[in-house]
Amino acid sequence: MLQKLARVAVKLARIMDGGTGYEAYVRRRRADHPNLPLMTYEEFIERQSASDDVYLRCIRHAPRRQT
């Protein structure tokens, strides 16, 4: 659960800094899979938003620790 929270925090920090990760996605996709098509920027953002929702739902519904 902490790893998921850390991923969301990193994504939010990048967004606040003005980056979406699309440039990194394009570089990595071209390097690793040059023959495959790239997602458009809009598709990338939509997919990232969907994955963030999953992480946030997991965090919101996680059982609380007993102290």
N, CA, C and O atoms as a Tinker XYZ file with bonds, in Angstrom:
   268  protein
     1  N      0.822000   -1.193000    0.000000    73     2
     2  CA     0.000000    0.000000    0.000000    64     1     3
     3  C      0.865000    1.255000    0.000000    63     2     4     5
     4  O      0.528000    2.242000   -0.653000    81     3
     5  N      1.974000    1.220000    0.728000    73     3     6
     6  CA     2.861000    2.389000    0.736000    64     5     7
     7  C      3.459000    2.643000   -0.635000    63     6     8     9
     8  O      3.686000    3.793000   -1.013000    81     7
     9  N      3.716000    1.571000   -1.386000    73     7    10
    10  CA     4.258000    1.750000   -2.737000    64     9    11
    11  C      3.245000    2.456000   -3.628000    63    10    12    13
    12  O      3.612000    3.325000   -4.419000    81    11
    13  N      1.992000    2.093000   -3.507000    73    11    14
    14  CA     0.949000    2.739000   -4.311000    64    13    15
    15  C      0.817000    4.211000   -3.942000    63    14    16    17
    16  O      0.672000    5.072000   -4.810000    81    15
    17  N      0.870000    4.484000   -2.655000    73    15    18
    18  CA     0.788000    5.867000   -2.204000    64    17    19
    19  C      1.981000    6.666000   -2.721000    63    18    20    21
    20  O      1.836000    7.817000   -3.133000    81    19
    21  N      3.158000    6.049000   -2.696000    73    19    22
    22  CA     4.360000    6.725000   -3.194000    64    21    23
    23  C      4.236000    7.017000   -4.688000    63    22    24    25
    24  O      4.635000    8.090000   -5.141000    81    23
    25  N      3.686000    6.073000   -5.459000    73    23    26
    26  CA     3.501000    6.297000   -6.902000    64    25    27
    27  C      2.568000    7.471000   -7.163000    63    26    28    29
    28  O      2.838000    8.308000   -8.025000    81    27
    29  N      1.487000    7.528000   -6.427000    73    27    30
    30  CA     0.537000    8.636000   -6.586000    64    29    31
    31  C      1.208000    9.949000   -6.214000    63    30    32    33
    32  O      1.040000   10.953000   -6.906000    81    31
    33  N      1.972000    9.945000   -5.120000    73    31    34
    34  CA     2.658000   11.167000   -4.694000    64    33    35
    35  C      3.644000   11.633000   -5.755000    63    34    36    37
    36  O      3.742000   12.830000   -6.024000    81    35
    37  N      4.369000   10.710000   -6.357000    73    35    38
    38  CA     5.329000   11.074000   -7.408000    64    37    39
    39  C      4.596000   11.637000   -8.615000    63    38    40    41
    40  O      5.018000   12.642000   -9.188000    81    39
    41  N      3.497000   10.994000   -9.006000    73    39    42
    42  CA     2.728000   11.499000  -10.149000    64    41    43
    43  C      2.189000   12.906000   -9.877000    63    42    44    45
    44  O      2.250000   13.781000  -10.741000    81    43
    45  N      1.669000   13.108000   -8.684000    73    43    46
    46  CA     1.144000   14.432000   -8.341000    64    45    47
    47  C      2.254000   15.482000   -8.332000    63    46    48    49
    48  O      2.047000   16.608000   -8.784000    81    47
    49  N      3.417000   15.121000   -7.824000    73    47    50
    50  CA     4.542000   16.059000   -7.807000    64    49    51
    51  C      4.958000   16.422000   -9.230000    63    50    52    53
    52  O      5.249000   17.583000   -9.517000    81    51
    53  N      4.987000   15.439000  -10.113000    73    51    54
    54  CA     5.354000   15.713000  -11.508000    64    53    55
    55  C      4.337000   16.625000  -12.178000    63    54    56    57
    56  O      4.700000   17.538000  -12.919000    81    55
    57  N      3.065000   16.370000  -11.911000    73    55    58
    58  CA     2.017000   17.209000  -12.499000    64    57    59
    59  C      2.131000   18.631000  -11.988000    63    58    60    61
    60  O      2.006000   19.585000  -12.755000    81    59
    61  N      2.371000   18.777000  -10.679000    73    59    62
    62  CA     2.507000   20.118000  -10.100000    64    61    63
    63  C      3.726000   20.838000  -10.663000    63    62    64    65
    64  O      3.745000   22.067000  -10.735000    81    63
    65  N      4.749000   20.073000  -11.065000    73    63    66
    66  CA     5.958000   20.647000  -11.631000    64    65    67
    67  C      5.783000   20.942000  -13.127000    63    66    68    69
    68  O      6.676000   21.501000  -13.765000    81    67
    69  N      4.640000   20.566000  -13.669000    73    67    70
    70  CA     4.363000   20.851000  -15.074000    64    69    71
    71  C      4.599000   19.678000  -15.998000    63    70    72    73
    72  O      4.363000   19.799000  -17.200000    81    71
    73  N      5.053000   18.554000  -15.491000    73    71    74
    74  CA     5.307000   17.390000  -16.325000    64    73    75
    75  C      4.205000   16.366000  -16.183000    63    74    76    77
    76  O      3.594000   16.239000  -15.122000    81    75
    77  N      3.951000   15.634000  -17.258000    73    75    78
    78  CA     2.935000   14.595000  -17.220000    64    77    79
    79  C      3.542000   13.214000  -17.377000    63    78    80    81
    80  O      2.871000   12.211000  -17.134000    81    79
    81  N      4.801000   13.150000  -17.781000    73    79    82
    82  CA     5.436000   11.874000  -18.025000    64    81    83
    83  C      5.321000   11.435000  -19.473000    63    82    84    85
    84  O      5.887000   10.412000  -19.858000    81    83
    85  N      4.593000   12.199000  -20.281000    73    83    86
    86  CA     4.404000   11.805000  -21.675000    64    85    87
    87  C      5.725000   11.772000  -22.433000    63    86    88    89
    88  O      5.959000   10.866000  -23.233000    81    87
    89  N      6.579000   12.741000  -22.191000    73    87    90
    90  CA     7.869000   12.784000  -22.883000    64    89    91
    91  C      8.697000   11.556000  -22.543000    63    90    92    93
    92  O      9.326000   10.966000  -23.421000    81    91
    93  N      8.700000   11.169000  -21.280000    73    91    94
    94  CA     9.444000    9.972000  -20.858000    64    93    95
    95  C      8.829000    8.721000  -21.485000    63    94    96    97
    96  O      9.551000    7.823000  -21.918000    81    95
    97  N      7.510000    8.664000  -21.534000    73    95    98
    98  CA     6.817000    7.536000  -22.178000    64    97    99
    99  C      7.244000    7.416000  -23.631000    63    98   100   101
   100  O      7.564000    6.322000  -24.095000    81    99
   101  N      7.253000    8.534000  -24.354000    73    99   102
   102  CA     7.618000    8.523000  -25.774000    64   101   103
   103  C      9.056000    8.038000  -25.946000    63   102   104   105
   104  O      9.328000    7.189000  -26.795000    81   103
   105  N      9.979000    8.578000  -25.140000    73   103   106
   106  CA    11.384000    8.152000  -25.251000    64   105   107
   107  C     11.532000    6.653000  -25.002000    63   106   108   109
   108  O     12.195000    5.949000  -25.763000    81   107
   109  N     10.914000    6.182000  -23.941000    73   107   110
   110  CA    11.056000    4.768000  -23.589000    64   109   111
   111  C     10.367000    3.867000  -24.618000    63   110   112   113
   112  O     10.909000    2.830000  -25.000000    81   111
   113  N      9.190000    4.260000  -25.058000    73   111   114
   114  CA     8.454000    3.457000  -26.042000    64   113   115
   115  C      9.237000    3.352000  -27.348000    63   114   116   117
   116  O      9.321000    2.274000  -27.937000    81   115
   117  N      9.810000    4.466000  -27.801000    73   115   118
   118  CA    10.593000    4.448000  -29.041000    64   117   119
   119  C     11.856000    3.616000  -28.898000    63   118   120   121
   120  O     12.273000    2.949000  -29.845000    81   119
   121  N     12.467000    3.651000  -27.720000    73   119   122
   122  CA    13.684000    2.876000  -27.492000    64   121   123
   123  C     13.390000    1.382000  -27.373000    63   122   124   125
   124  O     14.106000    0.555000  -27.938000    81   123
   125  N     12.336000    1.043000  -26.636000    73   123   126
   126  CA    12.034000   -0.366000  -26.358000    64   125   127
   127  C     11.185000   -1.038000  -27.439000    63   126   128   129
   128  O     11.338000   -2.232000  -27.696000    81   127
   129  N     10.302000   -0.281000  -28.064000    73   127   130
   130  CA     9.360000   -0.848000  -29.042000    64   129   131
   131  C      9.214000    0.091000  -30.239000    63   130   132   133
   132  O      8.147000    0.669000  -30.445000    81   131
   133  N     10.284000    0.246000  -31.030000    73   131   134
   134  CA    10.241000    1.240000  -32.112000    64   133   135
   135  C      9.194000    0.957000  -33.189000    63   134   136   137
   136  O      8.787000    1.875000  -33.901000    81   135
   137  N      8.754000   -0.287000  -33.318000    73   135   138
   138  CA     7.794000   -0.624000  -34.379000    64   137   139
   139  C      6.340000   -0.496000  -33.939000    63   138   140   141
   140  O      5.433000   -0.624000  -34.762000    81   139
   141  N      6.106000   -0.246000  -32.657000    73   139   142
   142  CA     4.738000   -0.139000  -32.161000    64   141   143
   143  C      4.290000    1.324000  -32.127000    63   142   144   145
   144  O      5.109000    2.220000  -31.921000    81   143
   145  N      2.994000    1.565000  -32.328000    73   143   146
   146  CA     2.497000    2.950000  -32.320000    64   145   147
   147  C      2.507000    3.548000  -30.916000    63   146   148   149
   148  O      2.453000    2.838000  -29.913000    81   147
   149  N      2.579000    4.859000  -30.881000    73   147   150
   150  CA     2.528000    5.598000  -29.621000    64   149   151
   151  C      1.092000    5.998000  -29.311000    63   150   152   153
   152  O      0.287000    6.217000  -30.215000    81   151
   153  N      0.783000    6.092000  -28.020000    73   151   154
   154  CA    -0.497000    6.683000  -27.624000    64   153   155
   155  C     -0.411000    8.178000  -27.884000    63   154   156   157
   156  O      0.667000    8.769000  -27.818000    81   155
   157  N     -1.537000    8.776000  -28.177000    73   155   158
   158  CA    -1.564000   10.231000  -28.277000    64   157   159
   159  C     -1.437000   10.806000  -26.866000    63   158   160   161
   160  O     -1.579000   10.087000  -25.877000    81   159
   161  N     -1.171000   12.088000  -26.789000    73   159   162
   162  CA    -1.072000   12.736000  -25.483000    64   161   163
   163  C     -2.380000   12.565000  -24.699000    63   162   164   165
   164  O     -2.367000   12.283000  -23.501000    81   163
   165  N     -3.502000   12.741000  -25.396000    73   163   166
   166  CA    -4.811000   12.623000  -24.742000    64   165   167
   167  C     -5.037000   11.200000  -24.222000    63   166   168   169
   168  O     -5.537000   11.018000  -23.113000    81   167
   169  N     -4.669000   10.189000  -25.024000    73   167   170
   170  CA    -4.814000    8.803000  -24.586000    64   169   171
   171  C     -3.947000    8.522000  -23.362000    63   170   172   173
   172  O     -4.367000    7.841000  -22.426000    81   171
   173  N     -2.730000    9.060000  -23.390000    73   171   174
   174  CA    -1.801000    8.869000  -22.273000    64   173   175
   175  C     -2.377000    9.469000  -20.991000    63   174   176   177
   176  O     -2.369000    8.819000  -19.945000    81   175
   177  N     -2.874000   10.696000  -21.065000    73   175   178
   178  CA    -3.431000   11.365000  -19.895000    64   177   179
   179  C     -4.653000   10.609000  -19.382000    63   178   180   181
   180  O     -4.824000   10.440000  -18.175000    81   179
   181  N     -5.501000   10.156000  -20.302000    73   179   182
   182  CA    -6.694000    9.399000  -19.895000    64   181   183
   183  C     -6.295000    8.107000  -19.178000    63   182   184   185
   184  O     -6.892000    7.746000  -18.164000    81   183
   185  N     -5.308000    7.429000  -19.694000    73   183   186
   186  CA    -4.860000    6.182000  -19.069000    64   185   187
   187  C     -4.236000    6.440000  -17.702000    63   186   188   189
   188  O     -4.460000    5.679000  -16.760000    81   187
   189  N     -3.452000    7.512000  -17.592000    73   187   190
   190  CA    -2.849000    7.859000  -16.309000    64   189   191
   191  C     -3.917000    8.213000  -15.290000    63   190   192   193
   192  O     -3.823000    7.823000  -14.126000    81   191
   193  N     -4.928000    8.945000  -15.720000    73   191   194
   194  CA    -6.008000    9.325000  -14.809000    64   193   195
   195  C     -6.742000    8.088000  -14.313000    63   194   196   197
   196  O     -7.089000    8.004000  -13.135000    81   195
   197  N     -6.980000    7.137000  -15.195000    73   195   198
   198  CA    -7.667000    5.908000  -14.799000    64   197   199
   199  C     -6.842000    5.128000  -13.794000    63   198   200   201
   200  O     -7.392000    4.597000  -12.829000    81   199
   201  N     -5.528000    5.047000  -13.999000    73   199   202
   202  CA    -4.684000    4.294000  -13.065000    64   201   203
   203  C     -4.599000    5.025000  -11.726000    63   202   204   205
   204  O     -4.548000    4.380000  -10.678000    81   203
   205  N     -4.582000    6.350000  -11.742000    73   203   206
   206  CA    -4.569000    7.110000  -10.484000    64   205   207
   207  C     -5.843000    6.851000   -9.694000    63   206   208   209
   208  O     -5.802000    6.722000   -8.471000    81   207
   209  N     -6.982000    6.773000  -10.395000    73   207   210
   210  CA    -8.239000    6.497000   -9.712000    64   209   211
   211  C     -8.199000    5.152000   -9.000000    63   210   212   213
   212  O     -8.712000    5.019000   -7.889000    81   211
   213  N     -7.592000    4.156000   -9.637000    73   211   214
   214  CA    -7.479000    2.836000   -9.012000    64   213   215
   215  C     -6.643000    2.937000   -7.753000    63   214   216   217
   216  O     -7.022000    2.394000   -6.715000    81   215
   217  N     -5.499000    3.629000   -7.826000    73   215   218
   218  CA    -4.636000    3.766000   -6.653000    64   217   219
   219  C     -5.357000    4.514000   -5.536000    63   218   220   221
   220  O     -5.288000    4.117000   -4.373000    81   219
   221  N     -6.042000    5.585000   -5.886000    73   219   222
   222  CA    -6.716000    6.363000   -4.860000    64   221   223
   223  C     -7.856000    5.578000   -4.226000    63   222   224   225
   224  O     -8.084000    5.687000   -3.021000    81   223
   225  N     -8.577000    4.785000   -5.026000    73   223   226
   226  CA    -9.634000    3.948000   -4.454000    64   225   227
   227  C     -9.044000    2.920000   -3.507000    63   226   228   229
   228  O     -9.616000    2.651000   -2.450000    81   227
   229  N     -7.893000    2.335000   -3.874000    73   227   230
   230  CA    -7.244000    1.344000   -3.006000    64   229   231
   231  C     -6.849000    1.983000   -1.678000    63   230   232   233
   232  O     -7.023000    1.383000   -0.617000    81   231
   233  N     -6.325000    3.181000   -1.741000    73   231   234
   234  CA    -5.892000    3.870000   -0.526000    64   233   235
   235  C     -7.099000    4.258000    0.318000    63   234   236   237
   236  O     -7.081000    4.095000    1.538000    81   235
   237  N     -8.134000    4.762000   -0.315000    73   235   238
   238  CA    -9.316000    5.230000    0.406000    64   237   239
   239  C    -10.030000    4.072000    1.103000    63   238   240   241
   240  O    -10.584000    4.261000    2.186000    81   239
   241  N    -10.029000    2.892000    0.512000    73   239   242
   242  CA   -10.760000    1.759000    1.063000    64   241   243
   243  C     -9.870000    0.777000    1.820000    63   242   244   245
   244  O    -10.326000   -0.294000    2.219000    81   243
   245  N     -8.636000    1.130000    2.014000    73   243   246
   246  CA    -7.729000    0.242000    2.738000    64   245   247
   247  C     -8.136000    0.191000    4.206000    63   246   248   249
   248  O     -8.571000    1.196000    4.768000    81   247
   249  N     -7.996000   -0.978000    4.827000    73   247   250
   250  CA    -8.330000   -1.065000    6.254000    64   249   251
   251  C     -7.393000   -0.188000    7.084000    63   250   252   253
   252  O     -6.206000   -0.067000    6.781000    81   251
   253  N     -7.924000    0.398000    8.096000    73   251   254
   254  CA    -7.112000    1.271000    8.961000    64   253   255
   255  C     -6.322000    0.429000    9.960000    63   254   256   257
   256  O     -6.782000   -0.605000   10.444000    81   255
   257  N     -5.135000    0.909000   10.244000    73   255   258
   258  CA    -4.284000    0.204000   11.210000    64   257   259
   259  C     -4.810000    0.394000   12.613000    63   258   260   261
   260  O     -5.271000    1.474000   12.984000    81   259
   261  N     -4.736000   -0.650000   13.370000    73   259   262
   262  CA    -5.099000   -0.572000   14.777000    64   261   263
   263  C     -3.885000   -0.106000   15.557000    63   262   264   265
   264  O     -2.808000   -0.684000   15.417000    81   263
   265  N     -4.032000    0.913000   16.365000    73   263   266
   266  CA    -2.901000    1.413000   17.169000    64   265   267
   267  C     -3.122000    1.141000   18.624000    63   266   268
   268  O     -2.280000    1.489000   19.452000    81   267
